[in-house]
């Protein structure tokens, strides 16, 4: 892992910030390699201070969000790093967005498609993301985002089964999965 001292001299480092429904995930890239990552509930001064202390060579950032307006976060990153882009349907990307209504496509889904297409160029891709929601998207071998499906995540599904069926318990609340109760000693099923 880079030592932090030589980072600013030898490479361009990028910070990616994914502000999801539940958590903020971030990663520091040196070239195409992730050198650091983490998550928090919010992205604030303390988080960026920790990241920049460990990686002073960061020169640019990009923010994607499903939370709505993030102008304060983008402004914070611009003050501290300088260059910060906001992922949007208008931003030039290495894939073509073939989504019927590009302005309604979640930035997280678009970011995942760009990442997958960068890792596996020239292939048909199916991208499945298990977060607050479960998304399933397709990128064609010629680099076109074709769209996909979004549905409730695992926790929402369990909650719905518990709330709207007579016999299903909420396994997240009771820690019972598929009829197996965790061992008291190990905490595992």
Rosetta blueprint (number, residue, H / E / L):
1 X L
2 X L
3 X L
4 X L
5 X L
6 X L
7 X H
8 X H
9 X H
10 X H
11 X L
12 X L
13 X E
14 X E
15 X E
16 X E
17 X E
18 X E
19 X E
20 X L
21 X L
22 X L
23 X L
24 X E
25 X E
26 X E
27 X E
28 X E
29 X E
30 X E
31 X L
32 X L
33 X E
34 X E
35 X E
36 X E
37 X E
38 X E
39 X E
40 X E
41 X L
42 X L
43 X L
44 X L
45 X H
46 X H
47 X H
48 X H
49 X H
50 X H
51 X H
52 X H
53 X H
54 X H
55 X L
56 X L
57 X L
58 X E
59 X E
60 X E
61 X E
62 X E
63 X E
64 X E
65 X E
66 X L
67 X L
68 X L
69 X L
70 X L
71 X H
72 X H
73 X H
74 X H
75 X H
76 X H
77 X H
78 X H
79 X H
80 X H
81 X H
82 X L
83 X E
84 X E
85 X E
86 X E
87 X L
88 X L
89 X L
90 X L
91 X L
92 X L
93 X L
94 X L
95 X L
96 X E
97 X E
98 X L
99 X L
100 X L
101 X L
102 X H
103 X H
104 X H
105 X L
106 X L
107 X H
108 X H
109 X H
110 X H
111 X H
112 X H
113 X H
114 X H
115 X H
116 X H
117 X H
118 X H
119 X H
120 X L
121 X L
122 X L
123 X L
124 X L
125 X E
126 X E
127 X E
128 X E
129 X E
130 X E
131 X L
132 X L
133 X E
134 X E
135 X E
136 X E
137 X E
138 X E
139 X E
140 X L
141 X L
142 X L
143 X L
144 X E
145 X E
146 X E
147 X E
148 X E
149 X E
150 X E
151 X E
152 X E
153 X L
154 X H
155 X H
156 X H
157 X H
158 X H
159 X H
160 X H
161 X H
162 X H
163 X H
164 X H
165 X L
166 X L
167 X L
168 X L
169 X L
170 X L
171 X H
172 X H
173 X H
174 X H
175 X L
176 X E
177 X E
178 X L
179 X L
180 X E
181 X E
182 X L
183 X L
184 X L
185 X L
186 X L
187 X L
188 X L
189 X L
